[in-house]
Each structure stands twice: as structure tokens, then as C-alpha cells.
Amino acid sequence: MLPQFGQPPKGEHLLKIKQSKNYGENSFVNWDNIKMEMGLGKMPDMFKQQFKRGVEKMPKKPRDIIKRDPSEFFVQNDTMVRLTWFGHSSFLAEIEGTRILIDPMLGSAAAPFKFAVKRFYTEVPVTAENLPPVDAVILSHDHYDHLDYETILAIKDKVGCFYTPLGVGSHLEKWGVPLENIVEMDWWDAISFKNIDLTCTPSQHFSGRRGDDRDKTLWSSWSIKSPNSSIFFTGDSGYFKGFKEIGDKLGPFDICLTECGQYNRLWRENHMMPEESLQAFLDLRGGVLVPIHWGSFSLSPHPWDEPVERLKKAAAGKDVVIATPQVGESIILGEALPVTEWWK
């Protein structure tokens, strides 16, 4: 088996999994037992959408990204909160002196093989090899567009700790991350390190990398709080009642990194439509909405720039603040937000 496939949970990982109330007979389950069903009855519709003419699934002309000098990320600032978007759902969060990588995916393809699901642009704002040491990596689940084998190999020796949903650490251990540097968490588990309070929160999704490991590992969203900031990361999720519960328990949040892309009516149980992304943000009691999971890969037959356009249309007149950083651009809490329509 090729190493990029990882490995299903075993040993200590599997023992911990079987103690989770979110684990069913042989796999993890969503609230209300919601599942993604892609039976044969949906295939004609899927093929019709996939091959529909005139849909621009990726930019016809390359869009510019902002290349960053790696040296600027080596400078620590104990008061600044800066989130730098590396595209898709990947961020470097610098939070009052603590560096956290969120779903670091800096590889060229969101798939086990480089020829498939290629990134829209050939470069990334900063390579994994040139990133500074980080205190933590936070992972939402084990799909290829969020957990990238090559990125992990490049950064694993300069990460203080990997925080993952249950079972995902088994992949990391396979790839050479020491077990003592992996903390696996169930929904609502909370932990503190340095100045950060981290809570693994529910989401509605699924997992798997090999075809025979469907839902063997957990998926999650994350609450990230410091003394002077609160950030929420949805990971991948369909819209569900959990966002309201998270907002009531842990909100409000200064910034919500909110999934908004790669959706379709055939799998809306697992990926939010843009209008649902807006509702999730409202449920979470967010201050600034940052749409993520778009602008880098085409994993759905919708036009590549449709997510942000639909989101802005849905939010019109609702007094919602939306930040739209260009790939490589930063959001600094307390400063002017990036709002240019760079995709145009």
C-alpha cells in the first residue's frame, strides 16, 4: 500500500476510538445518523452536471496569488492575531505569540496522485519546507484536500504537537510523527497549551483515504481561543443543528473560517451550500465571516467562483461582515479587512 494512503486506526488509536459515544458498530456516525448517500440513482444527475458545457470549474486565466517572504513568519508578536490564507482551508494562525497551522495542505494535488485534482495555480504563498517552526497543527479530518502527505513530511519535525480528531493520528504515526507528539480528541474534548484553549467540536461529514476505511476516523470543527481572540474553524460540514449548539456554548467568535465551496445538492448532507454557510455563521455568533474551501481546487461541478458570489448575495442587507482575502493574504484582527473581489 502506498504511504500517502496512510493507515486505518490500530493499537492505542483504535482502543480510544471504541470508547467514543460517536462510534457505532464499526465506524463513526454523524448526529441523527445522517449519512452521505451516493447510490446508483444519483449517478445520472452527477454525470449530467459533471459534463455540462459552459461551466468554468477553474479559472480560464491564472489568478495571482500573494507570495510571502518566509522570514516574516519567523517574527513573533505577543499581541498580534494574524491569519494567513494559503488557499482552500489552509491557514497559518499567529495568535498572540503562538503559531498554529490549520489543515496545512500545500501540495500540488488534492488526491493521492499528483496528476489528479490539481491546484489552480502552480505556486503556493510559502512552501511547507520554508515555514517556521509551529506550536501546533490542527487537523479537521483525513481527506486529501485537508491532510496532505507531502506537507506533513515537510513539517513534521518542526511541529510541537498535532491535534486531530480520533483516529487521524494513525496516519501521522505511519508517516513518522512520534506518538508523543499526537493528541487525538473526541467531540467536545478541550485542552489548553501555551495561551490557547482548544476545543474539538462536532461537524457533519465523513472520512476515509483508501476506499476500505470509510468513516474509520472522526471529523471535526475547532474552537481556538486566546486571552484576546476567538476563532472558529468549521472544517468540512453540512449544515446541522450543531452550529447553534457550538455558538451557544462557546461563542461568540471574532472570526469564523467557514466552509463555502465544493457543494452540490446531491451531497449537501456533507458540504454546505453558500446560503447555509451564512446561516452557520449566524448560528455560531460570528463577527467576521471568512469563506474557505474554495478558490484552489475543483471538487464539485459548480463554477469555481460561484461560492463567494452566492455568499455575498445571500448576505446582502443582513449586516454581515465578510472578509475575502486573496490566496496568500492575511487578516489581522483589529485592522482593515481584505475585501477586494480578486477573483474577478
C-alpha positions in Angstrom: 0.0 0.0 0.0 1.4 3.4 -1.0 2.4 5.6 2.0 0.1 8.5 1.1 -2.9 6.3 1.8 -1.9 6.3 5.5 -3.3 3.5 7.7 -6.5 2.7 9.4 -6.5 3.2 13.2 -5.0 0.4 15.2 -3.4 -0.2 18.6 -3.9 2.7 21.0 -5.8 4.7 18.4 -8.4 2.0 17.9 -8.8 1.4 21.6 -9.6 5.1 22.2 -12.0 5.2 19.3 -14.1 2.3 20.6 -14.7 4.3 23.8 -16.3 7.1 21.9 -20.1 7.6 22.0 -19.8 8.9 18.4 -18.5 5.4 17.2 -21.2 3.0 16.1 -20.8 -0.7 15.5 -17.8 -0.4 13.2 -17.5 3.3 12.2 -18.1 6.8 13.3 -21.6 8.3 12.8 -23.0 11.8 12.5 -25.7 13.3 14.7 -29.1 11.9 13.9 -27.2 9.2 11.9 -27.0 11.5 8.9 -25.1 9.8 6.0 -23.9 10.7 2.6 -25.8 8.5 0.1 -24.4 8.4 -3.4 -26.3 5.4 -4.8 -26.8 4.5 -8.4 -30.0 6.6 -8.5 -27.9 9.8 -8.2 -25.3 8.8 -10.9 -27.2 10.1 -14.0 -27.6 13.6 -12.3 -24.0 13.6 -11.3 -22.7 12.8 -14.8 -25.0 15.4 -16.3 -23.6 18.1 -14.0 -20.0 17.0 -14.4 -20.1 17.3 -18.2 -22.3 20.3 -18.6 -20.9 22.7 -21.1 -20.1 26.3 -20.3 -19.3 25.8 -16.6 -16.0 27.4 -15.6 -14.8 24.9 -13.0 -11.4 26.5 -12.8 -10.1 29.9 -13.9 -9.5 30.3 -17.6 -6.7 32.6 -16.8 -4.4 32.1 -13.8 -5.3 34.4 -10.9 -2.4 36.0 -9.0 -1.6 34.8 -5.5 0.4 36.7 -3.0 3.9 35.2 -2.5 5.1 35.7 1.1 8.7 36.1 2.3 9.0 33.2 4.8 11.2 35.4 7.1 8.2 37.5 8.1 6.5 34.4 9.7 9.6 33.8 11.9 9.0 37.0 13.8 6.8 36.5 16.9 4.4 39.2 18.1 2.8 38.6 21.5 -0.2 40.9 20.8 -1.0 40.4 17.1 -3.6 37.9 15.8 -2.9 37.2 12.1 -4.5 34.6 9.9 -2.8 34.0 6.6 -4.8 32.1 4.0 -2.8 29.5 2.0 -5.8 28.6 -0.1 -8.6 26.1 0.2 -9.0 25.5 4.0 -5.3 26.0 5.0 -4.2 28.8 7.3 -1.2 29.9 9.4 -2.7 31.4 12.5 -0.3 33.6 14.6 -2.2 34.2 17.8 -0.5 36.4 20.4 2.8 34.6 20.1 1.6 31.1 19.3 1.8 29.7 15.8 -0.8 27.2 14.6 -1.2 25.6 11.2 -4.8 24.7 10.3 -5.4 21.9 7.8 -2.0 22.5 6.1 -2.4 21.5 2.5 0.5 22.9 0.5 0.8 20.0 -2.1 0.0 20.3 -5.8 -2.9 17.9 -5.9 -5.8 17.2 -3.6 -5.6 13.5 -4.3 -3.2 10.5 -3.7 -1.7 11.0 -7.2 -0.2 14.3 -8.5 -2.0 14.1 -11.9 -5.5 14.3 -10.3 -7.3 17.3 -8.7 -4.5 19.7 -9.3 -4.3 23.1 -7.7 -5.4 26.1 -9.8 -2.0 27.8 -9.5 1.4 26.2 -9.7 2.9 28.0 -6.7 1.8 28.5 -3.1 2.3 31.6 -0.9 5.1 29.8 1.0 6.3 26.3 0.7 6.0 23.8 3.6 9.8 23.5 3.7 10.1 27.3 4.3 7.5 27.6 7.1 8.8 28.4 10.6 8.5 26.0 13.5 4.9 26.0 14.8 3.5 25.2 18.2 0.6 23.1 16.8 -1.1 21.7 13.7 -4.8 21.3 13.9 -6.5 18.8 11.5 -10.2 18.6 10.8 -10.3 15.2 9.1 -8.3 12.9 6.8 -9.4 13.7 3.3 -6.7 14.6 0.8 -7.6 18.2 0.5 -7.0 18.7 4.2 -4.4 16.1 5.2 -1.6 16.1 2.7 1.1 13.5 2.9 3.9 15.6 1.4 3.1 18.6 3.5 3.2 16.5 6.7 6.6 15.0 5.7 8.0 18.5 5.2 6.8 20.0 8.5 6.6 17.1 11.0 10.0 17.8 12.6 9.1 21.4 13.4 5.7 20.9 14.9 5.2 21.0 18.7 2.0 18.9 18.6 -0.6 17.6 16.2 -4.2 17.9 17.4 -6.6 15.7 15.5 -10.0 14.1 15.7 -10.0 10.5 16.9 -8.1 8.1 14.6 -6.4 10.6 12.3 -3.2 10.3 14.3 -2.8 6.8 13.0 -1.9 8.3 9.6 0.6 10.7 11.2 2.2 7.8 13.1 2.6 5.9 9.8 4.3 8.9 8.3 6.9 9.2 11.1 5.3 11.6 13.6 6.2 10.4 17.1 3.2 9.2 19.1 4.0 11.6 21.9 3.5 14.5 19.5 0.0 13.5 18.6 -3.1 14.3 20.6 -6.4 12.7 19.4 -9.6 14.3 20.6 -13.3 13.5 20.6 -16.1 16.0 20.1 -16.3 18.4 23.0 -12.9 17.4 24.3 -10.9 20.5 25.3 -7.2 21.1 26.0 -5.0 24.1 26.8 -1.4 24.8 25.6 0.6 28.0 26.0 -2.1 30.7 25.8 -4.6 28.7 23.7 -7.8 27.0 24.7 -8.6 24.4 22.0 -11.9 22.5 21.7 -12.7 19.8 19.3 -16.3 20.4 18.2 -18.8 18.5 16.1 -19.3 18.7 12.4 -21.4 16.7 9.9 -19.2 15.0 7.3 -17.4 11.7 6.6 -13.8 10.3 6.3 -11.5 7.9 4.5 -8.5 7.8 2.2 -8.3 4.3 0.8 -11.7 3.1 -0.2 -11.9 0.4 2.5 -11.7 2.8 5.5 -14.9 4.8 5.2 -15.7 6.7 8.5 -13.0 4.8 10.5 -11.6 8.2 11.7 -13.6 11.1 13.1 -14.1 14.5 11.5 -14.5 17.8 13.4 -14.6 21.5 13.6 -12.5 23.5 16.1 -12.8 26.4 18.5 -9.5 28.3 19.1 -9.4 30.8 21.9 -6.7 33.0 23.3 -7.0 35.7 26.0 -7.9 38.3 23.5 -9.3 36.5 20.5 -11.7 33.7 19.5 -11.6 31.9 16.2 -13.8 29.1 14.8 -12.9 26.7 12.0 -15.8 24.7 10.5 -13.6 22.2 8.7 -15.9 20.4 6.2 -19.5 20.1 7.2 -23.1 20.0 6.0 -25.3 22.4 7.8 -26.6 21.0 11.0 -28.0 21.9 14.4 -24.5 21.5 15.9 -23.5 25.0 14.8 -26.2 26.6 17.0 -25.1 24.5 20.0 -21.5 25.4 19.4 -22.4 29.1 19.2 -24.4 28.9 22.4 -21.7 27.0 24.3 -18.5 28.6 23.0 -19.5 31.8 21.0 -19.3 34.5 20.1 -16.3 34.2 17.8 -14.3 37.1 16.4 -13.6 35.2 13.1 -15.3 32.2 11.6 -13.4 30.3 8.9 -16.5 28.9 7.3 -16.7 26.2 4.6 -18.2 27.6 1.4 -17.4 25.6 -1.6 -17.4 22.1 -3.2 -21.1 21.8 -2.6 -23.8 20.1 -4.6 -27.5 19.3 -3.9 -26.5 15.6 -4.2 -24.2 15.8 -1.2 -25.5 18.7 0.8 -25.5 16.5 3.9 -21.7 16.9 4.0 -21.0 20.3 2.4 -22.9 23.5 3.0 -24.5 25.5 0.2 -23.4 29.2 0.5 -26.7 30.2 2.0 -26.2 27.6 4.6 -22.7 28.8 5.3 -24.2 32.2 6.1 -26.7 30.6 8.5 -23.9 28.6 10.2 -22.0 31.8 10.7 -25.1 33.4 12.3 -25.7 30.3 14.5 -22.1 30.5 15.6 -22.5 34.2 16.6 -19.6 35.2 14.4 -18.1 38.6 14.0 -16.3 38.2 10.6 -17.1 35.5 8.1 -14.2 34.2 6.0 -15.3 31.8 3.3 -12.9 28.9 2.8 -12.8 25.6 0.9 -12.9 27.4 -2.4 -10.6 29.1 -4.9 -7.8 26.5 -5.1 -9.3 23.1 -6.3 -12.3 21.9 -8.2 -14.0 19.1 -6.3 -17.6 19.9 -7.4 -19.2 20.8 -10.8 -20.2 24.3 -9.7 -18.3 27.3 -11.3 -15.1 27.9 -9.3 -16.1 31.5 -8.2 -19.7 30.8 -7.6 -19.3 30.1 -3.8 -18.2 33.6 -2.8 -20.7 35.3 -5.2 -23.6 33.3 -3.8 -22.5 34.0 -0.3 -22.2 37.7 -0.8 -25.7 37.8 -2.5 -27.2 35.9 0.5 -25.6 38.2 3.0 -26.7 41.4 1.3 -28.7 43.6 3.7 -28.1 41.4 6.7 -25.3 43.4 8.4 -22.8 40.6 8.0 -19.1 41.4 7.7 -17.3 39.2 5.1 -13.6 39.1 4.5 -12.3 37.9 1.2 -8.5 37.5 1.4 -6.6 36.7 -1.8 -4.6 33.5 -1.6 -1.5 34.4 0.5 -3.2 37.5 2.1 -3.5 38.0 5.8 -6.3 39.0 8.1 -5.1 40.9 11.1 -7.6 41.3 14.0 -8.3 44.9 14.7 -7.1 46.1 11.3 -8.9 46.8 8.0 -10.2 43.6 6.4 -9.3 42.3 2.9 -12.5 42.8 0.9 -11.3 43.1 -2.7 -13.1 40.9 -5.3 -9.8 39.4 -6.5 -11.5 36.5 -8.3 -12.8 39.0 -10.9 
